[in-house]
């Protein structure tokens, strides 16, 4: 279970510790065995390529703690989490909220803070209806994974202040734009008291306009402990022009109900 207290001490993951040791050994080899510089350089390059590859894998835990599934206690309670990204969207989000109300379920909305500023009442409505608003960055920059620690900290802190001011509660979870990150993110999250959350199954509903395909992507992991990902912002459209999420949600929620699964927010899964 993550420590969600602000200013938590950062514990470097094993990969980062090994990388630091490798860099120290490479420097030592240059000092004491300069003829071996090619091997030292090759090892450092290979290490950086590995770290880059891990950062491009959204569900990886090698760069720090990352919720890819709910904790064991929540799983034992047959809980799953529906997470909805990139909103709020004034045309789509209200319809999503009505569907969630109809099925009496709760969801986690990872909101872009700049969009929240444009639609503050919609963000407050999300919280009023019993859902959670979490941090999906201030601006959702596509180059987020290329930022340094200072820029990342400013981006996340700005979103914390924005969303906390609008909703009356500060986010406890963070999801990186497109799920991509680098080694600088984990210590920033620790300082801000945020837990990284990815997913166990995603619908690819920003790119796929076929509701049946999106539904199948999600149903593959419809079991206790699952974290499912859909989008109210940047949602792809069906051939009829409808946002895919609105076509998928009813049957997805019916399937979860039939399987005896209870939808909760990520915060509720901490209980």
C-alpha angles and dihedrals in degrees: 000000000000126000104240097182114121115250094026115170113260117236109199113231119242095258092056092047090051090047092053091050091047092053091049091050091048091053091047091051090053089053099045104023107024091166088070094061093118091059092046092049092046092052092050092048091049090050092052091048090052092050090048092050092049090051089055090055105082095196095050120121095191093097095047144306112329129175107228091156135014120273119275094256092056091046090053088055090056091246127156131180128227111204123192121197143200101024170120094128115178093214101040109028096063090054091048090051091051091052092049090050091050091056093037094233134136128229140186117239116204098203130195104234095219088057090047089057089056093048107026095153090056091053090050089049090055090057094041090058091055102262128122129245114210137181119278093162130274099269107007094233114194089220093055092120090058095056123111123236095267095051092045092050092050092048095050096040091051090052091048091054094043097048094038091052093049099041100033092236129077119236118258098192134053131200118192119232105270086355091274122137146150136224092276094068101070097060090045090053091049092053092049095044093241129144119216113233128187124161146259095223134015131191098215083224095157089066106024117070094184109100093198092057092046091050092050091051090057099040091059089077102031097137138106113302096024122145109204125198128211133151133234091176120058088012117173117237130234122233087270091055096251121138107257094230091063091053094047104042101071096054092039092054091045090053091050091050092049090051092053093246123149119215115222137166119258088251091055090050088063091065 
